[in-house]
Amino acid sequence: MNSQSERSSSHRKAAILLGVVSFLSFIYFYEGGGWNQNSRFDLLRAIVERHTLQIDAYHQNTKDKAHFRGHYYSDKAPGLVFLAVPFALAARPAMRIAGVDPESPRGEWILSYVVSAYTVALPTALAGVCLFFLGLRLGGDAGGSAFATLVMCVGTPLWAYASLFWAHALVGACFIFAFAAALKVRESEAARRHFLWGLAVGLVAGWATVTEYPALPASAALAVLALSQAWSRGSGTRWRVLAGVSVGAGICVVVLLGYLHAVFGMFRPSYSYYDPNSFAFMQTQGYLGLTYPHLDRLLKILFGCSRGLLFASPVLVAAPVGLWLLWKEKVYSAAALAAAAIVAYYFLFNASFYWWKAGLSFGPRYAGASIPLLCIGLPVAWRRATPMWRRVLVGSALCGVFVTLIVVSTTSQLSMQDSCPIVHSTWPAFWSGRVALNRDSMLTTAEATSHSQYGAVNLGELIGLRGLASLIPLFAIWGVAALLWMRMQLAGRGSKSAIDTRVR
């Protein structure tokens, strides 16, 4: 085996290890119910159990709902739920075989965990793998690329979003997949692949918008990036990429508009149909709560103790620097510009929204989908950093991992009224051993009243561990992964030494 093949094999093994560890870290925590996830799960149950888009039978467990012509509907874009339907349909007979009634409270609780794992956690873990290979493609080494992946997956609020039946992590994963597909346009020689990579960009970027309405400008930016990668290849390549993007995006447009028409008979977003007594600001503050970017809100979602991204994950200070360095290198200047523009858009969007704290959440939730693209700058920053600055990056990354760990261990749905919930609530709860605090479930109101045990839990608790001891299995997973990583690094050095010896 030559050195190139050995290096590729080593990178594949590293990527698999990172993906598995990230996925297990995500699914280790089940965060329980809340308005956002309940609204989506109600729609999933309505489709699977009653074959309808109306959530009338379930709606009392959430205020995140639209009201139209006497019926209730989820106020969310449907992409996450549509993705979850096949997994729910497969899980129900499997539960029956295992002796669990899928429509019992226990069965619904298990189902909510399964769909969260496979439609949120798994795509996010795969996005981490994708980020690892992107880091290598952008000139980074395995260490820097792995560093970026681990920061994204367990050192930012994305870990919390990936443990909940929310859409932000899935949308962020779609962005990374579309970004990688757009870059493949430049590398592909076969004409057929130009169309296929364009199709991939259109489908995954378009699905981000089917999943969250605010993703539309970011999806469009990724389509433009794909076209920019084809521009120097001649008109034939441009038209093939454009055709692929158009077909993929067109499928997503049909899905989204078809859903809106089926539910409301028109093409306005479902947020337009709130009950007048719910979220009155959506009707009185600009367009659906959006006005213009407020500087004070922007500073708070960047640096504030309540929702600040850099307060929770200080290592991300280096990410914009990395994107700037990537832009200066010219080869990937368009890619760096697209990533930076999408990140900027999301933070300006969050700062423009009246309800900018996003209810019970961790970090700037409305900007959360941009975190994976922001992390593209980390392997570049690592590559250009001196040994001293690398130690600073590692130290600040460990701070982010610890902060995120104590949040997901206790509750990822932090108070909106508290000026600094991580310090005032999360920190003392964690050190006193109070984990999995959210007692709300994703069951209906009637089911939850008689079955209060179906709230948040971690896998350590399910095997009988209590308090901080319930995190021991997670730490064991991390320890085994670290040993495997070191073994791979030693094997890689040994192979390199053997090759150098043969060359001499």
C-alpha positions as CSV (number, residue, x, y, z in Angstrom):
1,M,0.0,0.0,0.0
2,N,1.5,3.4,-1.0
3,S,1.6,6.4,1.3
4,Q,-1.4,8.1,-0.3
5,S,-3.6,5.0,0.2
6,E,-2.4,4.7,3.8
7,R,-3.2,8.3,4.4
8,S,-6.7,8.0,2.9
9,S,-7.4,4.9,5.0
10,S,-6.2,6.7,8.1
11,H,-8.4,9.6,7.4
12,R,-11.4,7.4,6.8
13,K,-10.9,5.6,10.1
14,A,-10.5,9.0,11.9
15,A,-13.7,10.3,10.3
16,I,-15.6,7.2,11.4
17,L,-14.3,7.5,14.9
18,L,-15.3,11.1,15.1
19,G,-18.7,10.4,13.7
20,V,-19.5,7.6,16.1
21,V,-18.3,9.5,19.1
22,S,-20.4,12.6,18.1
23,F,-23.5,10.5,17.5
24,L,-23.2,8.7,20.8
25,S,-22.7,12.0,22.6
26,F,-25.8,13.4,21.0
27,I,-28.1,10.5,21.8
28,Y,-26.7,10.1,25.3
29,F,-29.1,12.8,26.4
30,Y,-32.8,12.9,25.8
31,E,-33.9,16.4,26.6
32,G,-37.7,15.9,27.1
33,G,-40.5,18.1,25.8
34,G,-41.2,21.7,25.1
35,W,-43.3,23.8,22.8
36,N,-40.9,23.6,19.8
37,Q,-40.3,19.8,19.8
38,N,-43.9,19.0,20.9
39,S,-45.3,21.0,17.9
40,R,-43.2,18.9,15.5
41,F,-43.9,15.6,17.3
42,D,-47.6,16.3,17.3
43,L,-47.5,16.7,13.5
44,L,-45.6,13.4,13.2
45,R,-48.1,11.6,15.3
46,A,-51.0,13.1,13.4
47,I,-49.5,11.9,10.1
48,V,-48.5,8.4,11.3
49,E,-51.4,7.7,13.6
50,R,-54.3,9.6,12.1
51,H,-53.2,10.2,8.5
52,T,-53.9,13.9,8.7
53,L,-52.0,17.2,8.9
54,Q,-54.2,18.5,11.7
55,I,-52.9,18.3,15.2
56,D,-56.3,18.8,16.9
57,A,-55.9,15.6,19.0
58,Y,-52.5,16.6,20.4
59,H,-52.3,20.4,20.4
60,Q,-52.8,21.2,24.0
61,N,-49.1,20.3,24.9
62,T,-47.8,23.3,22.9
63,K,-48.4,26.9,22.1
64,D,-46.3,26.7,18.9
65,K,-49.3,26.0,16.7
66,A,-51.2,27.6,13.9
67,H,-55.0,28.0,14.0
68,F,-57.0,28.0,10.8
69,R,-60.7,27.4,10.1
70,G,-61.3,25.7,13.4
71,H,-58.3,23.4,13.3
72,Y,-54.8,23.4,14.8
73,Y,-51.6,22.7,12.8
74,S,-47.9,22.9,13.7
75,D,-46.5,26.3,13.1
76,K,-43.2,24.8,11.9
77,A,-42.0,24.2,8.4
78,P,-42.5,20.4,7.8
79,G,-39.1,19.2,6.6
80,L,-37.9,17.6,9.9
81,V,-41.2,15.9,10.4
82,F,-41.4,14.6,6.8
83,L,-37.8,13.2,7.3
84,A,-38.9,11.5,10.5
85,V,-42.0,9.8,9.0
86,P,-40.1,6.8,7.5
87,F,-38.3,6.2,10.8
88,A,-41.5,6.4,12.8
89,L,-43.2,3.9,10.4
90,A,-40.3,1.5,10.8
91,A,-40.1,1.9,14.6
92,R,-43.7,1.1,15.3
93,P,-43.7,-2.5,14.1
94,A,-40.3,-3.0,15.7
95,M,-41.7,-1.9,19.0
96,R,-44.6,-4.3,18.7
97,I,-42.2,-7.1,18.1
98,A,-40.4,-6.0,21.3
99,G,-43.7,-6.1,23.2
100,V,-44.2,-2.3,23.4
101,D,-47.5,-0.7,22.3
102,P,-46.3,2.2,20.0
103,E,-49.3,4.3,20.9
104,S,-48.9,3.9,24.6
105,P,-47.2,6.7,26.6
106,R,-44.0,4.5,26.8
107,G,-44.2,3.8,23.1
108,E,-44.6,7.4,22.2
109,W,-41.7,8.3,24.5
110,I,-39.4,5.7,22.8
111,L,-40.6,6.9,19.4
112,S,-39.7,10.5,20.2
113,Y,-36.2,9.4,21.2
114,V,-35.8,7.3,18.0
115,V,-36.8,10.0,15.6
116,S,-34.7,12.6,17.4
117,A,-31.7,10.2,17.1
118,Y,-32.1,9.4,13.4
119,T,-33.4,12.7,12.0
120,V,-31.4,15.2,14.1
121,A,-28.5,13.5,15.9
122,L,-27.4,11.3,13.0
123,P,-27.4,14.0,10.3
124,T,-25.5,16.3,12.7
125,A,-22.9,13.6,13.3
126,L,-22.5,13.1,9.6
127,A,-22.1,16.9,9.2
128,G,-19.2,16.6,11.6
129,V,-17.6,13.9,9.4
130,C,-18.2,16.1,6.4
131,L,-16.5,19.0,8.2
132,F,-13.5,16.8,8.9
133,F,-13.0,16.1,5.2
134,L,-13.7,19.7,4.3
135,G,-10.9,20.7,6.7
136,L,-8.5,18.3,4.8
137,R,-9.6,19.6,1.5
138,L,-9.0,23.2,2.6
139,G,-5.4,22.4,3.4
140,G,-5.6,21.4,7.0
141,D,-4.1,18.3,8.6
142,A,-6.0,15.5,10.4
143,G,-5.4,17.0,13.8
144,G,-6.8,20.4,12.9
145,S,-9.8,18.9,11.0
146,A,-10.6,16.7,14.0
147,F,-10.3,19.7,16.3
148,A,-12.9,21.6,14.2
149,T,-15.2,18.6,14.2
150,L,-15.1,18.1,17.9
151,V,-15.6,21.8,18.6
152,M,-18.6,21.9,16.4
153,C,-20.2,18.7,17.8
154,V,-19.4,18.9,21.5
155,G,-18.0,22.4,22.1
156,T,-20.9,24.6,20.9
157,P,-24.7,24.8,21.5
158,L,-25.1,22.6,18.5
159,W,-24.7,19.6,20.8
160,A,-27.8,20.7,22.6
161,Y,-29.7,21.3,19.4
162,A,-28.7,17.8,18.1
163,S,-30.2,16.3,21.3
164,L,-33.6,17.8,20.7
165,F,-36.3,17.3,18.1
166,W,-35.6,20.8,16.9
167,A,-34.7,21.8,13.3
168,H,-31.6,24.0,13.8
169,A,-29.0,21.1,13.8
170,L,-30.6,19.4,10.8
171,V,-30.6,22.7,8.9
172,G,-26.9,23.3,9.8
173,A,-26.1,19.8,8.6
174,C,-27.9,20.5,5.3
175,F,-25.8,23.6,4.9
176,I,-22.5,21.7,5.4
177,F,-23.6,19.0,2.9
178,A,-24.6,21.6,0.3
179,F,-21.3,23.5,0.8
180,A,-19.3,20.3,0.3
181,A,-21.3,19.4,-2.8
182,A,-20.8,22.9,-4.2
183,L,-17.0,22.5,-3.9
184,K,-17.1,19.1,-5.6
185,V,-18.4,20.9,-8.8
186,R,-14.9,22.4,-9.4
187,E,-13.2,19.0,-8.9
188,S,-15.4,16.9,-11.1
189,E,-14.5,16.2,-14.7
190,A,-17.4,14.1,-16.0
191,A,-20.3,16.1,-17.4
192,R,-22.8,13.8,-15.7
193,R,-21.3,14.6,-12.3
194,H,-21.7,18.3,-12.8
195,F,-25.5,17.8,-12.9
196,L,-25.5,15.3,-10.0
197,W,-23.5,17.6,-7.7
198,G,-25.7,20.5,-8.7
199,L,-28.7,18.3,-7.9
200,A,-27.2,17.5,-4.5
201,V,-26.8,21.2,-3.7
202,G,-30.4,21.9,-4.8
203,L,-31.8,19.1,-2.8
204,V,-30.0,19.5,0.5
205,A,-29.9,23.3,0.5
206,G,-33.6,23.3,-0.5
207,W,-34.5,20.9,2.2
208,A,-33.0,23.3,4.7
209,T,-35.7,25.8,3.7
210,V,-38.4,23.1,3.8
211,T,-37.2,22.5,7.4
212,E,-36.9,26.2,8.5
213,Y,-38.3,29.1,6.5
214,P,-35.5,31.5,7.5
215,A,-33.0,29.2,5.7
216,L,-34.1,30.5,2.3
217,P,-31.4,33.2,1.8
218,A,-28.7,30.8,3.0
219,S,-30.0,28.1,0.6
220,A,-29.9,30.6,-2.3
221,A,-26.3,31.6,-1.3
222,L,-25.2,28.0,-1.5
223,A,-26.8,27.6,-4.9
224,V,-24.8,30.7,-6.1
225,L,-21.7,29.1,-4.6
226,A,-22.2,26.0,-6.7
227,L,-22.6,28.1,-9.9
228,S,-19.5,30.1,-9.0
229,Q,-17.5,26.9,-8.8
230,A,-18.7,26.0,-12.3
231,W,-18.2,29.4,-13.9
232,S,-14.6,28.9,-15.1
233,R,-15.5,25.5,-16.6
234,G,-17.4,26.9,-19.5
235,S,-21.1,27.4,-20.5
236,G,-21.8,23.7,-20.7
237,T,-20.8,23.0,-17.1
238,R,-22.7,26.1,-15.9
239,W,-25.9,24.9,-17.6
240,R,-25.5,21.4,-16.2
241,V,-24.9,22.7,-12.7
242,L,-27.8,25.2,-13.0
243,A,-30.1,22.4,-14.2
244,G,-29.1,20.2,-11.3
245,V,-29.6,22.9,-8.7
246,S,-32.9,23.9,-10.3
247,V,-34.3,20.3,-10.3
248,G,-33.3,19.7,-6.7
249,A,-34.6,23.1,-5.5
250,G,-37.7,22.6,-7.5
251,I,-38.5,19.3,-5.8
252,C,-38.2,21.1,-2.4
253,V,-40.4,24.0,-3.5
254,V,-43.1,21.5,-4.6
255,V,-42.9,19.8,-1.2
256,L,-43.1,23.0,0.8
257,L,-45.7,24.8,-1.2
258,G,-47.7,21.6,-1.5
259,Y,-47.8,21.3,2.3
260,L,-48.8,24.9,2.8
261,H,-51.6,24.6,0.2
262,A,-52.8,21.4,1.7
263,V,-53.0,22.9,5.1
264,F,-54.0,26.5,4.5
265,G,-55.1,26.6,0.9
266,M,-52.5,29.3,0.1
267,F,-48.7,29.8,0.2
268,R,-48.2,32.0,3.2
269,P,-45.8,30.6,5.9
270,S,-47.6,28.8,8.8
271,Y,-46.3,31.5,11.2
272,S,-49.0,33.8,9.7
273,Y,-51.8,31.8,11.3
274,Y,-51.2,32.2,15.0
275,D,-54.2,32.5,17.3
276,P,-54.6,36.3,18.0
277,N,-54.0,35.6,21.7
278,S,-50.6,33.9,21.1
279,F,-47.4,35.7,20.2
280,A,-49.1,39.0,19.5
281,F,-45.7,40.5,18.6
282,M,-45.8,38.4,15.4
283,Q,-48.6,40.6,14.2
284,T,-47.5,44.0,15.6
285,Q,-43.7,44.0,15.2
286,G,-42.6,44.3,11.6
287,Y,-43.1,41.2,9.4
288,L,-43.8,38.2,11.6
289,G,-41.7,39.7,14.4
290,L,-38.8,40.8,12.1
291,T,-37.8,44.5,12.0
292,Y,-34.1,45.4,11.5
293,P,-30.8,44.4,13.2
294,H,-30.5,45.9,16.7
295,L,-26.9,46.4,17.8
296,D,-27.6,45.7,21.4
297,R,-29.2,42.4,20.5
298,L,-26.3,41.5,18.2
299,L,-23.8,42.1,21.0
300,K,-25.9,40.0,23.4
301,I,-26.2,37.0,21.1
302,L,-22.4,37.2,20.5
303,F,-21.0,38.0,24.0
304,G,-23.9,38.1,26.5
305,C,-24.1,35.7,29.4
306,S,-27.7,34.8,28.6
307,R,-27.5,33.7,25.0
308,G,-24.0,34.7,23.8
309,L,-22.4,32.2,21.4
310,L,-18.8,33.3,22.3
311,F,-19.7,33.2,26.0
312,A,-20.7,29.5,25.6
313,S,-18.0,28.6,23.1
314,P,-15.0,31.1,23.2
315,V,-12.9,29.1,20.7
316,L,-15.3,30.3,17.9
317,V,-13.5,33.7,18.1
318,A,-10.9,32.0,15.9
319,A,-13.5,30.9,13.3
320,P,-14.0,34.2,11.5
321,V,-10.2,34.7,11.4
322,G,-9.9,31.3,9.7
323,L,-12.6,32.3,7.1
324,W,-10.7,35.5,6.5
325,L,-7.5,33.6,6.0
326,L,-9.2,31.2,3.6
327,W,-10.6,34.1,1.6
328,K,-7.1,35.6,1.3
329,E,-5.8,32.3,-0.1
330,K,-7.9,33.0,-3.3
331,V,-8.4,29.3,-4.2
332,Y,-11.4,29.0,-1.9
333,S,-12.2,32.7,-1.7
334,A,-15.8,32.2,-3.0
335,A,-16.4,29.4,-0.5
336,A,-15.1,31.5,2.4
337,L,-17.2,34.4,1.3
338,A,-20.4,32.3,1.1
339,A,-19.8,30.7,4.5
340,A,-19.2,34.1,6.1
341,A,-22.2,35.7,4.4
342,I,-24.5,33.0,5.6
343,V,-23.2,33.3,9.2
344,A,-23.6,37.1,9.1
345,Y,-27.1,36.7,7.7
346,Y,-28.1,34.4,10.5
347,F,-26.8,36.6,13.3
348,L,-28.4,39.7,11.7
349,F,-31.6,37.8,11.4
350,N,-31.5,36.8,15.1
351,A,-30.7,40.4,16.0
352,S,-33.7,41.6,14.0
353,F,-36.3,39.4,15.7
354,Y,-38.4,40.8,18.5
355,W,-38.2,37.4,20.4
356,W,-34.4,37.3,20.0
357,K,-33.8,35.2,23.1
358,A,-35.8,32.4,21.4
359,G,-37.7,31.2,24.5
360,L,-36.2,28.4,26.5
361,S,-32.9,27.7,24.7
362,F,-29.1,27.6,24.9
363,G,-27.1,30.1,22.9
364,P,-28.4,32.1,20.0
365,R,-30.9,29.5,18.8
366,Y,-32.2,31.4,15.8
367,A,-28.6,31.6,14.5
368,G,-27.8,28.1,15.5
369,A,-28.0,26.6,12.0
370,S,-25.0,28.7,11.0
371,I,-22.6,27.2,13.5
372,P,-21.4,24.3,11.2
373,L,-20.5,26.8,8.5
374,L,-18.8,29.1,11.0
375,C,-16.7,26.1,12.1
376,I,-15.2,25.8,8.6
377,G,-12.8,28.5,9.6
378,L,-11.4,26.5,12.5
379,P,-9.1,24.0,10.6
380,V,-7.7,27.0,8.6
381,A,-7.0,28.9,11.8
382,W,-5.4,25.8,13.4
383,R,-3.2,25.3,10.3
384,R,-1.9,28.9,10.5
385,A,-1.6,29.0,14.3
386,T,1.7,28.8,16.1
387,P,2.2,26.1,18.8
388,M,1.4,28.6,21.5
389,W,-1.8,29.7,19.9
390,R,-2.8,26.1,19.3
391,R,-2.6,25.6,23.0
392,V,-4.8,28.6,23.5
393,L,-7.3,27.2,21.0
394,V,-7.4,23.8,22.8
395,G,-7.8,25.5,26.2
396,S,-10.7,27.7,25.0
397,A,-12.3,24.7,23.2
398,L,-12.2,22.7,26.5
399,C,-14.0,25.5,28.2
400,G,-16.7,25.3,25.5
401,V,-17.0,21.5,25.9
402,F,-17.4,21.8,29.6
403,V,-20.0,24.6,29.5
404,T,-22.0,22.7,26.9
405,L,-21.6,19.4,28.9
406,I,-23.1,20.9,32.0
407,V,-26.0,22.4,30.0
408,V,-27.0,19.3,28.2
409,S,-26.5,17.3,31.4
410,T,-29.0,19.5,33.3
411,T,-31.3,21.1,30.7
412,S,-30.7,22.7,27.3
413,Q,-33.8,24.8,27.6
414,L,-32.5,27.7,29.7
415,S,-34.7,30.3,31.2
416,M,-35.4,33.4,29.1
417,Q,-35.9,35.7,32.1
418,D,-32.6,34.9,33.9
419,S,-29.8,37.3,32.9
420,C,-27.2,34.5,33.2
421,P,-28.8,31.1,33.5
422,I,-25.6,29.1,33.0
423,V,-24.0,30.8,36.1
424,H,-27.2,31.1,38.2
425,S,-29.0,27.8,37.5
426,T,-27.0,25.4,35.4
427,W,-23.7,25.5,37.4
428,P,-25.1,24.9,40.8
429,A,-27.5,22.2,39.5
430,F,-24.7,20.3,37.8
431,W,-22.4,20.3,40.8
432,S,-25.2,19.2,43.1
433,G,-25.8,16.3,40.8
434,R,-29.2,17.4,39.6
435,V,-29.2,16.2,36.0
436,A,-32.0,15.7,33.3
437,L,-34.1,18.4,35.0
438,N,-36.8,18.9,32.4
439,R,-39.9,17.0,33.5
440,D,-42.0,18.1,30.5
441,S,-42.6,15.4,28.0
442,M,-43.6,15.2,24.3
443,L,-46.8,13.3,25.2
444,T,-50.2,14.9,25.0
445,T,-51.5,16.7,28.1
446,A,-53.7,13.8,29.1
447,E,-50.9,11.2,28.7
448,A,-48.4,13.4,30.5
449,T,-50.7,13.9,33.5
450,S,-50.8,10.3,34.4
451,H,-47.2,9.4,33.2
452,S,-44.9,12.1,34.6
453,Q,-41.8,9.9,34.3
454,Y,-41.4,10.5,30.5
455,G,-39.4,13.7,30.7
456,A,-35.6,14.2,30.2
457,V,-33.2,11.4,30.9
458,N,-29.7,10.3,30.0
459,L,-28.5,6.8,29.2
460,G,-26.6,6.5,32.4
461,E,-29.7,7.0,34.4
462,L,-31.5,4.2,32.4
463,I,-28.9,1.7,33.6
464,G,-29.4,2.8,37.2
465,L,-26.7,5.5,37.7
466,R,-27.7,8.7,39.5
467,G,-26.4,12.3,39.6
468,L,-23.0,13.0,38.1
469,A,-22.3,9.3,38.2
470,S,-24.8,8.9,35.3
471,L,-22.2,10.6,33.1
472,I,-19.6,7.9,33.6
473,P,-20.5,5.9,30.5
474,L,-20.2,9.0,28.4
475,F,-16.7,9.7,29.8
476,A,-15.9,6.0,29.2
477,I,-16.9,6.4,25.5
478,W,-14.7,9.5,25.2
479,G,-11.8,7.7,26.9
480,V,-12.0,4.7,24.6
481,A,-12.2,7.1,21.6
482,A,-9.1,9.0,22.8
483,L,-7.1,5.8,23.1
484,L,-8.2,4.7,19.6
485,W,-7.2,8.1,18.2
486,M,-3.8,7.9,19.8
487,R,-3.3,4.4,18.5
488,M,-4.2,5.5,15.0
489,Q,-1.7,8.4,15.3
490,L,1.1,6.1,16.4
491,A,0.3,3.7,13.6
492,G,0.3,6.6,11.1
493,R,3.7,7.7,12.4
494,G,5.0,4.1,12.1
495,S,3.8,3.8,8.6
496,K,5.4,7.1,7.6
497,S,8.7,6.1,9.2
498,A,8.6,2.8,7.3
499,I,8.0,4.6,4.0
500,D,10.8,7.0,4.6
501,T,13.1,4.1,5.4
502,R,12.2,2.4,2.1
503,V,12.7,5.6,0.2
504,R,16.2,6.1,1.7
